[in-house]
Amino acid sequence: MSLIDTTHVGSLPRGPELVKPLLARDHGEEYDVDEFDRIVQAAIDEAVAKQIAAGVTIVSDGELGKVGYSTYMTERLEGFGGHVDRQPAKDLAAHPDLAKKLSAIMGSQEFTRASCIGPVKLVNLEPAHEDIRRFKKALEKNGKGVKAFMNSASPGLISAFQTNRHYPTHEAYLADLGAAMRPEYDAIIEAGFDIQFDCPDLAMSRHTGFQNATDEEFLKIAEANVEALNAATEGIPADRMRMHVCWGNYEGPHDCDIDLEKVIDVILKARPATILFEAANPRHEHEWTVWRDAKIPDEKKLAPGLIDTCSNYVEHPQLVAQRLERFINIVGKDRVIASTDCGFGTFAGYGKIDPDVTWKKLKVLREGADIAAKL
């Protein structure tokens, strides 16, 4: 029986001891640099060990040294400033009482949401090297020989969260973002890790930042985002890159989500060979048929989300296997990776999944993949 790899989208829960210094650094407040490094290193060491214990074969650093997957780069790039309150997601805007309940359960998003107010340039790559150093150290201690990846923000993701208030066009903003982020991409690859680009800008952004656009207008924006990602990763082997697409890691109605069928052709144009996507939550599980009917290039691997990251239900291994079997029947066992719908801790201090449940879910993911491998 050949082993089917298991992985996850990247972020793992940050304990309370991490949240305070992460938010302090994000807000530009004083914090103990040495103590911060010690706490983050210990957290990554533990996260790597727990991933391996749960049977994960492609592990990450949990993004534990970052305040969040979509705003951390403002510590590394110049051209950003201020704080802009986010526009409520279109589905939640219709249900303000539900939005309040979710906020009470998941916590508040206290990170800085800056906008682009000047030319974007790289000014400090050291935080990226610190992330790499900590992850290498954790792997040497607890995960020698395992496959590993690190997350990085795509140009499109940054543009979706850091609104453009400087560049004359979206494309001009994307071009400078790609140039500024390329050294981080190269550093991750040169360190020996695969790189994962988080790209909710290709789906979620339709009902968040671009909710007032038409589908046609949004698809043009998504096309530009993919073109920018492809340009920014030119020369990086496609099989060293992963891309995650989602509609938002929150328990809302999601009845305003754009259909996968409308965006899949754009998604398939992106260079990364492995595509991670939501396939377990109630709004998108049925869309496995879209993948079945799509013309998927032979070099692509599918990493469907088989575990819901918005619920503390622990899925049954048989359900995981059934979900995975659908994709095995589409591209074969050698081109699937069992994954999760989204991250378990997208922002510091924000999230619904209990940390202990995270490891149970990842263990079940392994058990389900093993069942599917025997089919």
N, C-alpha and C positions, 0 to 999 in steps of 0.2 A: 504494500500500500504506500503510495507516494504521499508525502505530507503536504497539506495545503497550508500555505502561510497565513498567519493571522496578524493583524495590525490594528491600529486605531487612527483617528484623525489628527492626534497630536497633543492637545491640551489635556492635562490631568488636574484634579482638584488641588488647589493651593491651600495649605493649612493656615489657621489664623496667625501663626507666627510669621508667615510670609506676606500676608496681605498688607499689614501695616507698613513695612519698609518699602514694598512695591509701590503703594499709593503715595508714600512720602517722596520717593524718587520721581514718580510721575508728576507730582505737583510742584516739583522744584524745591522741596523742603529739605532740611538737613537730616541726614541719617548716617549711621555708623557703617562706613564702607566695608571694613573688615568683617564686622558682624553680619552684614548683609551677605557677603560672599560665603561665610561659614554656613549660614542658614540655608541658602540656596543650594550649596554643594551637598549638604546633608539630605535635603529634600530630593535632589536628583538621584543621589545614591540609592535612597529608599525606593524611589519610583522605578528605577531600572530593575532593582531586585524583585519588586512586586510584579512588574510586567512579566519577567521571565518565569516567576513562580506561577503566574496565571496561564502560562503557555503561549504568550505573545512571542512571535518569532521575528517581527520587524518592529523594533522599539524606538521610542523617542525620549527626549529629555523632559517631556511633559510641558514644555514652554514655561517652566517654573521660575525662570529668571526674568520673565516679561510680565508687564501689567495686563497685557491682552494681545491677541494675535493681530489686531488690525490698527493699533495706535502706537505700538512700541517704537516704531521707526522715527518718531519725532525726537527721540533722544539721540539719534544718529545722523539725522539730516537737518539742514537749515531750510528756512523758507516757510515755516509753520508758526502760528501763533494764535492766541486767544482761546476762547472756548465757545462752541456752538451747541446748544441743546439739540438733541436728535429729534428728527421728525417722527412722530409715532407711526409704527407700521400700520398700513392701511386696514388690515384685518382687525387690529386691536383698537383703532380709532373709533370703530363702531360699537365697542364694548368697554367703555371707560371703567366700569366697576370691575370687570375681569382684569383689566390692566393693573388696577390697584391691588387686587388679590395676588396676582403674579409677582408684583414688585415686593409684596410682603413676604412671599415664599422664597423668591430667588435672590432677594437683596437688591441694592441699588447699584447702578453703574456709575461709580465715583471717579472713573478715570477721566483725564482731560481729552476732550474731543476738539482738537484744534482745526483750523482751516489753513489752506495754502494762501499766504499773503505776500510771497516773494519768490524769487528763483530758487528752485530746489537743488541743493547740492549736498554731497556727502561731506560731513565735517568730523565724524568720529566713528571709526569702525571697531574701536576697542571693545564695546559691549558685545559685538558679534564674536570676537575672538574669545571673550570671557565665557560666552555661552558654549562655544566649541571646547574650550579647555575643561570646563566643568563636566560636560557630557563625556569627553574622552576619559576623564578621571573616573567617572562612575562606571563606564564600560570596562575599564581595566580592573576595577574592583569587583564588579558583580556580573558583567556580561561579556566576557571575552568570547569572540567568535560569532556573536549574534549579529544579524543585520540591523542597521540603524538608519534613521532619517531625522532630519531637522526641518522645522517649518520656517518659511519666510513669506513675506507679503508680496503679492504680485502688484504690478503697477495699477491694475484695475481696482484691486481691493483698497489700496491707499487712496485712490481718487474717490472711492465710494464713501469712505469714512472721513477723509479730510477734504472738505469741499473746496473747489477751486475758486479763489477770489483774486487771482493774479493773472493767469495765462489767458491769452485771447481765445484759445480753443481747447477743447478736451484733449485733442490729439497732441497738442504742444505740451500740455501738462503731463500726459502719459510718457512722452519721449524723455523728458527730463527725469521723471521718476524711474524709468527703466535704467537710464545711465547712472543714476545715483545709487540704485540698489544692486547693480551688477557686481560690485566688489563683494557684497555679502553673499550673493549666490555663488561666486567663484570660491570664496573662503570655505563655504560648507562642502562643496564638491571636492576641493583640494584636501580637506580634512578626512576624506574617505566616506562621508555620509551621503546618502541620497538626499535630495531636497524636495520638500513638498510646498507647493504654492496653494494658498487658501484663496479660493475664488468665488465667494458668495455674490460677487458683483455680477456674475453670469446668471443668477437666478433670484436670490433674495432681494437684490437691489431694485427689482421691478416693483415690489410693493413697499419699499422703504424710500430710498433716496430718489427714485425715478417713478414714484407712484402717479405723478401727474402727466407722465409721458404716455404715448400710445405704444402698443406692442411693437409696431414697426420702428418707432423712434428708439425704443429700448434695445431692440436687436442690433441697430446700427452702433449703439454705444458698446454693446457686448462684443460686436465684431472688432471694434477699435481696441477694446481691452485685450482681446486675444492676439491681435496683430502686435500690440505693444509687448505682451509677454513673449511672443515668439521672437521678436527683435531683441529683447533684453536677454534672452537665453541662447542666442545664436552661438553655435559651437559647443554647447553643453550637450552631451549624449542624451537622447530622449529617454533611454532606459534607466537613466540616473535621476529622472524627474517624475514626481507625482503631482496630481492636481485634485483638489477637493472642491466639489460644487455642492451648495446646499441652499435651502430656502429659509434658513434662520433657526437657530437652536433655542427655541422657546415654545412653550405649550399654549399657543394661540389657536384661533380657528383655522388659520392658513387657507381660508377660502378665497383669498385674493392672490395666491401663488400663481405665477405663470406656469403653464404646463411644460413638462419636460419636452414634449414633442416639438414645441416651438423653438427651443434653444439647443436641442441636441446636436444639430448640424454645426452650430457655432462652437460648442464644446469639443467636438471631434476634430476641429481645425487646430486646436492648441497642440503644441509640441510634446508636452509630457506624455510618456507612454502609459503610465498607470493613472486611471481615473477613479477617484473615490466619490461616492454620491449616496444620497439618502435613498434607502430602499426598504426601511422597516416601519417608518411612521405611517399612521393611517391615511395621510393625505397623498402619499407618493408610493406606497408599496405596490399599487396596481401597475405602476409605470414600468415594471420589468418587461412588459410587452413592447414598450417603445424601444428598449435595447434589443429585444429579439428581432424587431423589424428594421432596425437601423443597419446601415452599411458600416460596420465597425472595421477599421483598418487592421490588418493582420498583426501589426506590431503593438497594438493596444492591449493592455490588461485591464480587467474590470475588478474593482474593489468595492462591491456593494456594501452599504450599511445594513447589517443583519441584526444590529442591536440598537434599540431606541435610546437616545441620550437625553430625552426629556421626561423619562418616567423611571421611578425606582422599582418598577416591576422587573424581576429577573427572568428573562426569557427562558423557555425550555430548550434544551439542546436539540430536540427533534424539530422544533420550529426553526431554529437557526439553520439546521441541515436542509429543511424543506425550502427555505428562502434561498440558500446558496445553490441548491440543485438547479433552480431555474436558470441561474447564470452559467453554471457548468454546461447545461444543455445548449447554451448559446455560443460559448467560445471555447469550451473544454476545460478540464481541470488544471491544465498547465498555464491557463491565462486568467485565473481567478485568484483573488486574495480576499479572505474574510475580514471585514472591517466593521466599523461603527458608523452610525448616521452622522455624527458630528463630534465635537470635543466634549470632554467631561468637565472642563473648567475654562471656558472661553475668556473670562475676565476675572481678575483678582477680586474676591469677595462677592462674586455673582455666580449663581448656579443652583440647580435644584437637586442634583444627584448627590446622595450621601457618599462620602469618600469610600467607606467600606463596601458599599454596593457596587462601586466602580470595579473593584477587583473581582467580585462575584460575576459581574456581567462579562468581564474579559475571560474568566475561566470557562464560562458557558460558551463563549464564542469559540474557544479552542475545542471544547467537547463536541459542539455542533459541526465544526469543520472536519473533525475526525470521523464523525458519522457519515458526512457527505462524501468523504474520500473513499469510503468503502462501497458506495453505491455504484 
